[in-house]
């Protein structure tokens, strides 16, 4: 019996009422850690990862990582998008965004350009909004480079 099961993207559960974002992984690819499954060690890959079981160790994926309501991760997570509806004890780093749903719990630092923590979620740690998208978000709309005017010597 295999620990990992690949399913169609249409069977990926929506997170916090939103649609699944499969743009960061090959279409139709999903690795599922089922409830009752416990993995120890490093988890890496390029397909979307849904954790409904328990993972002890580092999770480093080049696609969306979703920790389901029954899921738990004890270790750091690094991915473009991280969604947490279960429990994470460890630092979370995302190149695009981190979402902690109402049933989610994160004990560790979160680093991402965009961070969403829903009402009812538990979070203990520090948040750092870092990355190109974070710098753009801090810049006021319509703000560009300051206007410079070339003035020749002796002329206004």
C-alpha positions as CSV (number, residue, x, y, z in Angstrom):
1,X,0.0,0.0,0.0
2,X,1.4,3.4,-1.0
3,X,1.7,6.3,1.4
4,X,1.3,8.9,-1.3
5,X,-1.7,9.0,-3.6
6,X,-2.0,11.3,-6.6
7,X,-5.4,12.7,-7.5
8,X,-7.0,15.1,-9.9
9,X,-6.8,18.8,-8.9
10,X,-10.7,18.8,-8.8
11,X,-10.6,16.6,-5.7
12,X,-8.4,19.1,-3.8
13,X,-10.4,20.6,-1.0
14,X,-11.0,24.3,-1.1
15,X,-9.4,26.3,1.6
16,X,-11.4,28.8,3.7
17,X,-14.0,29.0,1.0
18,X,-11.6,29.7,-1.8
19,X,-10.8,27.8,-4.9
20,X,-7.7,25.6,-5.1
21,X,-4.7,27.4,-6.7
22,X,-3.1,24.8,-8.9
23,X,-1.1,27.3,-11.0
24,X,2.1,26.6,-9.1
25,X,2.1,22.8,-9.7
26,X,1.6,20.6,-12.7
27,X,-2.1,20.4,-13.5
28,X,-3.8,17.5,-11.8
29,X,-0.9,16.6,-9.5
30,X,-1.4,16.2,-5.8
31,X,0.5,14.3,-3.1
32,X,-1.8,13.5,-0.2
33,X,-0.7,12.4,3.3
34,X,-3.9,10.7,4.5
35,X,-5.3,10.9,8.1
36,X,-3.7,8.3,10.3
37,X,-0.4,8.5,8.4
38,X,2.7,9.6,10.1
39,X,5.9,10.6,8.2
40,X,9.2,11.4,9.7
41,X,12.0,13.1,7.7
42,X,12.3,15.6,4.9
43,X,9.4,16.0,2.4
44,X,10.4,17.6,-1.0
45,X,8.9,17.7,-4.4
46,X,7.3,19.8,-7.1
47,X,3.6,18.8,-6.8
48,X,0.9,20.3,-4.6
49,X,0.9,18.7,-1.1
50,X,-2.1,18.1,1.1
51,X,-1.3,17.0,4.7
52,X,-4.2,15.4,6.6
53,X,-1.9,13.2,8.6
54,X,1.2,14.0,10.6
55,X,4.6,15.1,9.3
56,X,7.7,15.3,11.5
57,X,10.5,17.1,9.7
58,X,11.1,19.7,7.1
59,X,8.6,20.3,4.3
60,X,10.1,22.0,1.2
61,X,7.9,21.9,-1.8
62,X,7.8,24.0,-5.1
63,X,4.0,24.1,-5.1
64,X,1.1,24.8,-2.7
65,X,1.2,23.1,0.7
66,X,-2.1,22.7,2.5
67,X,-2.2,21.5,6.1
68,X,-5.8,20.2,6.4
69,X,-7.9,20.5,9.5
70,X,-6.8,17.0,10.7
71,X,-3.2,17.6,9.6
72,X,-0.1,18.5,11.7
73,X,3.4,19.4,10.8
74,X,6.3,19.5,13.4
75,X,9.1,21.2,11.5
76,X,9.7,24.1,9.1
77,X,7.6,24.5,5.9
78,X,8.9,26.3,2.8
79,X,6.7,26.7,-0.4
80,X,5.3,29.4,-2.7
81,X,1.9,29.2,-1.0
82,X,1.2,27.7,2.5
83,X,-2.4,27.2,3.8
84,X,-2.9,26.1,7.3
85,X,-6.2,24.7,8.6
86,X,-4.6,22.3,11.1
87,X,-1.5,22.6,13.3
88,X,2.1,23.7,12.4
89,X,4.8,23.8,15.0
90,X,7.8,25.3,13.1
91,X,8.7,28.3,10.9
92,X,6.6,28.9,7.8
93,X,8.3,30.6,4.8
94,X,6.5,31.3,1.5
95,X,7.5,33.2,-1.6
96,X,3.9,34.3,-2.4
97,X,1.6,34.0,0.7
98,X,0.7,32.3,3.9
99,X,-2.9,31.8,4.9
100,X,-3.9,30.6,8.4
101,X,-7.6,29.6,8.4
102,X,-10.0,29.9,11.3
103,X,-9.2,26.4,12.6
104,X,-5.5,26.8,11.9
105,X,-2.7,27.0,14.5
106,X,0.9,28.1,13.9
107,X,3.6,28.2,16.5
108,X,6.6,29.6,14.8
109,X,7.7,32.6,12.7
110,X,5.9,33.4,9.4
111,X,7.9,35.0,6.5
112,X,6.1,35.9,3.3
113,X,5.2,38.9,1.1
114,X,1.5,38.4,2.0
115,X,0.1,37.0,5.2
116,X,-3.5,36.3,6.1
117,X,-4.5,35.2,9.5
118,X,-8.3,34.5,9.9
119,X,-10.4,35.4,12.9
120,X,-10.3,32.4,15.3
121,X,-6.9,31.2,14.2
122,X,-4.0,30.7,16.7
123,X,-0.6,32.2,16.0
124,X,2.4,32.5,18.3
125,X,5.5,33.9,16.7
126,X,6.8,36.7,14.6
127,X,5.6,37.8,11.2
128,X,8.0,39.2,8.6
129,X,6.6,40.5,5.3
130,X,9.6,40.1,3.0
131,X,9.9,39.9,-0.7
132,X,9.2,41.9,-3.9
133,X,5.5,41.8,-3.4
134,X,5.7,43.1,0.1
135,X,7.8,46.1,-1.0
136,X,5.2,46.8,-3.7
137,X,2.3,46.6,-1.2
138,X,4.0,49.2,1.1
139,X,4.3,51.7,-1.8
140,X,1.3,54.0,-2.1
141,X,-0.8,53.6,-5.3
142,X,0.4,55.9,-8.1
143,X,3.7,56.6,-6.3
144,X,6.6,56.4,-8.7
145,X,10.0,57.7,-8.6
146,X,10.3,61.3,-7.5
147,X,10.1,63.8,-10.3
148,X,13.4,65.3,-11.2
149,X,14.0,68.5,-13.1
150,X,17.1,69.2,-15.0
151,X,18.3,72.8,-14.5
152,X,21.2,74.2,-16.5
153,X,23.5,76.5,-14.7
154,X,22.3,80.1,-14.8
155,X,18.8,79.2,-16.1
156,X,15.7,78.6,-14.0
